[in-house]
Amino acid sequence: MESFEHMGYWWLPGEPNEPISEIPDRAIPGKLSFDPATGGLLELLGNLDTADTYGMNVWKKFEIIQGFVSGSEKCVTLQSCYVTSISRRDTFSETKLVVDFIFTGYRYWFDSVADIVFENMSAKYTYLDNWMFQNNFDIDVRRTDYKRVIDYSISYTSPEPIEIMLDNAKIELWPAYASSSSVTEVLLKNEYRFTITPQEPLHFNEYLKYINVHLPNFLTLATGHTNFPLNLSGLISQDRGGMSIFYQVLGYADKARWISPWPMLFTFGDLKEDLPRYLVNWIRKSEKMKATYDLYFEAQYSKMLALDIEFLILAQSLEAYHRNVHGGEYLSKEEYEPIKTALINAIPNCVETSHKAALMSRIEYGYQYSLQTRLKGLCSEVLVEQKDDVEKLLGNPKDFIRRLVETRNYFTHRDGLPNEATLNDDELFDYSRKMRVLLQICFLREMGFPPNEITRLLNANQEYQHLTKEKSA
């Protein structure tokens, strides 16, 4: 998403289906600016709502504001706009509003939030082109005997789009090319984008789980770099055309740079025709794996996490993964109930109230496996087909788990001084890297990669190679 500024006229929607052939009399001038890191800002010379002078209610919200600006996409709809400041002058007022979502088109406005419905939605991603790593250009150079170039031709062959069928939607990976030229140069680029087409038109909010979660998380796992949606657009209908969409991207990084495919966990070339199967598994398991996904990508997307916080998040993610895919309890909740009651009744009456509440909280989940038990089960049972890969990564899994649990307990309770099993800062960084790779093995397994293919990907991965060489050294 690119930054921009537009001067224009702005107004509130009129009556339902009010025809707008020109700027209405109630419109007021103002400037709309947008930056993907900070979001949208509307600065008005006046008051949008003539029936309400705002009073001191600075955080007044407008669900929809419509506007008209210069440029190719002249019709602008702003959704969820909050007044942040009002400056009153003798003859007019100045109003500033933050804007959550911006929709720009060339012949259509939305009248209400419920109207923001699209037949499909399309987006590029930060490192999607790098991940694809496909060359669809053919270059033919003709030279004279003296090596002087007399003809230089380039042809582009577009491959077929890849279709990925879900239960209620189709995701397509579309190839294209972009070009720009001047008097002295011509630039041609391979470009790819995902398009989501549901069985029936969907509200914009329904697309966000694909645009903001499933697809960027998949690409971030694959590339090892944070991916954000770029050039987001939605098709309203064939007769009404499409709209470009802009909103603040949390954690937005600077513009993408070229990255090599070699350090990636896997590239498009590794998936080939199996991409639909792997991506469908990734999306379908998102609900069951939500806690694991959320924790892993929180650590991945956060730029300034302290070492201990990152360590705790990744440990929680591993624990959540085992709980989600394997379950496991010492007893069922029903079988544990009388034991829990007996333990609570055994707490002496002399125990102070807050202390008793803390003990009861710990007793509440006493039927569930401990972190240590879950990590042992993960390494020896869940990932049994990758046993050699796991042992190569962790060394002695039993010792790795013991020190991980000791350190997790210390950081959780901060009780006293660390013991000899607690990790120091250098070891903490190393353990976090290994936990991240261990989770990647889990994700590859859930996506359906065969065990031998997981081993191949790991042995070709720079991070895995580096960690295993450090261990052997």
N, C-alpha and C positions, 0 to 999 in steps of 0.2 A: 504494500500500500504506500503510495507516494503522498508527500505533504502537498498542501495547496492552500491558496487563499482566493476567495471569490467575493466581489462586491455584488450586491443584489437587493431585491425587495422581498419582504417577508410578511406573512400574514397567517392567521388561524383559519382552519377549514370553515367553510360556510355551511349552508344547508346540505344534507346528503345529496350527492350527485349534482351539486351545483356546477353548471357549465363554466369553464374558465377559458376564455379565448384571449384574454389579455390580463395584465396586472390589475387586480381589484383596487378600488378606491381606498380600502382600509389598509393596504400594504404600507410598510414603513421601511426606510433604507437601513442597511447594515452590512457587516462583513462576516463571512463564514470562513474560519480557518480550521485546518486539520493537520495533525501530525500523528502517525501511528503509535508513537510512544506516549503521547499525552491526551489524545482524543480530539474531539471537536469543540470549538468555541464560537458562539454567535454573539456579536457585539452590535447592538441596535441603537439607532438614534430615535428613541421614542419608546412607547408602551404598547405592546401587542394587544392587550386586553383593555379596551376602553371602558369596560364596565367595572374594572377592578384596578385600582391604583397600586396594588400589591401591599400597601401599608408597610409594615416592617417584616412581612412574611417573605424574606429573601429567598427561601428555598421552595418557592412555588414551582409546581411542575406542570409543563405542557406536554401532553401525550404526543401531539402532532403539530408541527409547524411546517407550512409550505412556503416555497420560495422560487424566485426566478433570477437566474444569473446569466452573465455572458458566457459564451463558449459553446461547444458542440452539444454537451449535455446540460440543457438550460433549466429543466424542471427538477427541483430539489425538494425532497421530503425529509424532515428531521424528526426522529422518534426519541421520546424520553429526554426532554430538555428541562434543565433545572436552573432557575434564576439564582445567580450567586452574588450579584451586586447591583445596586441601583444608585445612580448619581443624578440628583435633581438639579436642574438649572431654572432660571427665571421663566423661560419660555418652552423648555423641552426637558426630557429626561434621557439618560443613557442607561441601557440595561445590558448586562452580560449573562449569558446562559451557557452552561456546559451541555454538550450534546452526546448522547450515547451512540446513536446510529444515524448514518447519513446515506440516503438513497438518491442517486442522480440519474436522470434519464432525459430524453429529448422530447417526450410528448405525453407524460403521464405523471400525476401526483397520487399519493395515497391519502384518503380522507380520514382513515382511522387505523389504529393498530391492527384490528381484525382484518383489514384489507391487505396487509402485507403478506401476500401469498404468491408463490412462484411455482411454475411448472418444472423448472430444474435450476440448479445452481452450479457454478463452475469456479474453480480456484487454481491458481498456481501456488507453488510452495517454495520456500527459500532455497532448498537444495535438491528439489525434485529432478532438475535437469542433470545435476552432477550424479545423482543416484542412478539415473537411467544410463548415462555414459554410452549413448548411441550416436553413431555417425551415419547420417542419412544423406550426406552430400557425396557427389562424385566429381572429381576435379580432372580436367583434361587440359594439358599444356602442350602446345605445339611450338617448337623452336626452329630456328634456322641452323645452318651448319656452324654459325658463329655463336651459337647459344643465345641468340636474341629471341625473346619471346614474341611471337607474332599472333598467337591466339591463346586465350585463356578462358575456358568455359567451365561453369559449375552447374550441375543439375541436382535437383533435390527429389528424392523418392520418398513419399510419405508411406510409412507402414500402416497397417490396419489398426484401428483403435482396439484396445483390450477391454472386453466386457466382463464385469464381475457382478454376478446376480446374487442379491440378497433376498430375504423373504418378502420385503415390501418396497424394494428400491433396486435400481441398477446403477452401478458405479462404472464409469468409462474412463480409461486413461487415453487421452487424446494426444497424438503427435501433431506438431505444427512447426513452422519456422517463422522467425522474425527477421526483418531486414531494415537497415537504415543506410543512407548513402549521402555523400556530398560530392563536391567537385573532385576531391582527391582520394576518397576512400569509399569502400562498400563493406558493410558488416552484415553477415548472415549468421543466424544463431538457431540451433536446435532448441525447441521449447516444448514442454509437456504440461498438461493440466488435467485435473480430475473434474469430471462432471457427474453430479448426483441427480438422477431422475427417478422420483418416486412413482408408484402406480397411480396415485392421485396427487394433484397440486397440494403442497404443504405450506404451512405458515413458516416464515423466516426462522423463528425460534427452533423449529423442528430440524432444520438443516444444520444448526450449530453443533450438534453432537458429532456429525461427520466432519464438518469444516474445521472446528476448533479442537476436537478431541481425537477421534479415531484415526483420521488420516495423518495429521501432524505427529501424533505419538508413534505411529507405525514408521514414518520416515525418520523421526528422531532416533528411534531404536536402531534402525538400519544404518544411518549415516554417522551416529555419534555426535551430531550437531543439532542444535535447536532449530526446528522448522516452524515457520509461521505462514499463515495464508497470505497470498499476494494477489492483486488484481482480481478481487472477488466480484462476481457478477451473477445476476439472476434473471431468468426469462419469465416475464409475467404471462405472456401469451404471444402467439404469432402475430396477432393484429396490434397488440399494445407494445410489443417489443420488450427490451430488457433494461436493466438498471445496473449501474456500478454501485458497490456497497463499501462503506468505510466505517470503521469503528476502532476504538483503542485496543491494541493488542498487548495484553499483560505480559511483561517480561520481554518486550520487543528489543531485539538487538539491532545493531547497525546493519546497513545494507549487506547482502550476501557477498561473500568472496568465493572465488573458485576453490573447491576442495577436491583432493585426489580421492578416487574410489578405493585405493588400496588399503587405507586404515579402516574402512567401513566394516561393520559386522557382516553385512551382506549387501549386494547390489542387485539391480534388476537382472543382470546377467546370471546371477546365482539362482534366481527363481524361474526365469524363462516362462514356459507355458503354465507353470504351477502357481503363478501369482494369484489368480482368483481363489484357489483353495486356501493359500496361506492368509490372504487378507480377509477372506470370509471368516476363517477361524478366529483371527485377531478381533474382529468386530463382534462376532457372536458370543465370544467368551468375555466381552467387556463388562457385562453386568456381574457375572460370577467373580471376575477377577478385579472388580472395581477398586477395592482397597489396595491390592498389590500394584495395579497400574498407577493409581493416584500417588502413592508414596514414592514409587520409583521415579516417576516423572517430576514430582516435586523436587527431588534431589537433582534431577537432570536439568531442569529449567532454572532453578535458583542459582544466581550468579555468586552470591556472597555468603554461602552457608559456612558457619564455623565447623571445624572438623568433627567435634563431638555431636553436633546436630545432624550432620550428614550421616555419620555412623549410626545414630539412633534411628533415623528414617529408613535406611537400607535394612537394618536389622528387623524393624517392624514389617517392612515389605516382604522379607523372606518368611517371617512368621505368618503373615497373612496369606502368602501363597500356599504354604503347607496346609493351613486351616481351610482354605477355599477348595483345594483340589483333592486333599486326602482326608480332611475332617480329623477325627481322632479325639477321643475323650477317655479319661480313666473310667468314668461311669457316665451313664446318661444323666441328663438334668433331673429327671424324675427319680432315678435311683439315688442320686446325690442329695436330694432334698432332706431326707431324715438325718443324714450325716451333717449337712449344713446346720440344721436346727440344733442338733446335739452340740456341735462346736460353738455355736453362738451362745447357747444356754450355759456352756462351760466357762464363758468369760466371767471372771470374778466381779462381783458387784463393786469392789473397790476401784476398778479401772475407771479412769476419768472419761467423761462423755465423748470428747473428740477422739481420744485414743480408742475407745470402744468402737466408734464409727469407722475408724481406719481399719481395725481388725476385721470388722464385719465386711468391709469392702473387699478385703483380701480373701476372705472365706467364700464370698459370693461365687467366684469363678474357680473354686478349687477342684472342680470336676474336669476342667480342661487341661490338655497337655501343657507342660512348661515349654519355654523357648528352647531349652536344651534338648528336650525330647523331640520337639518338632524339627530342629536342625539335624539331629541324628537320623530321623526318619526321612528327611529330605535327601540327605546324602546317600543313605544305604538302601532306601526303598523306592522313593519317587524317581530319583535320578539313577537308578541301578544300571540302566543301559549306557549311561555316560560315566560309569564308575571310574574308569581310567582317566578321563578328562578332568573329573572333579578332584581326584587325588593328585594329579599333576599340577592342578591349580592351587590346592590348599595344602599340599604336603600331607601331614597326618591329620585327617579330618577331625579325629577325636580331640587332639590338642588345639586345633583351630577353633572348634566349637567351644571348648572350655574357656579359652581366653576371651572369645567373643562375648560369651554369657557373663563372665566376670566383669568385663568392661561395661557391658550394657547395664548391669545391676548398679555399678558404681555411678555411672552418669545419670541413672534414673533417680537414685536416692541421695547421691552426694553425701553419703554418711561416712565420716572419718576420712582417712587417707587411703589412696590406692594401694593395693597389695602387689606382690611380685607378678601376679598373673594379669594385672591391668595393663593395657597397651599404652605405650608412650606415643607422642605425637607422630613420630616417623612410622611406627607400627600401625597407628590408627589410620593414617592415609593409605597405607598398603592394604589393610584389611577392608577398607571401604572400596577400594578398586576391585578387590577380589570378590566382595559381596555383589558388586555391580555386575561383574562377569558371570557370577553364579546365577543371578537373576536373569541375565540374558540367555543362559542355557535353558532356564525354566521357560522363558517366553518362546524360544525356538521349538521346544518340545510341545508346548500348547498349540503353536501354530501348525504343527504337523510335519515338521522337518524330520526325516528319517535319522536314526542315531548316527549312521556313518556320515551323513551329510553335515550334522552338527559338529562332529569331530573334524571334518574337513574345513568347515568355516572357522572353527577355533584355531586350528593349526595355521591358517592363513591370516589370522587376525593379529595385528601388531600389538595390541594391548595384552592379549592372552600370551603371545610369545614373550613379551617383555616381563610379565609377571612370573611366568614359569622359568625363565632364564634367571631372574633374580633369586628364585627359590633354590634352583640347582646350584647357583654360585655360592 
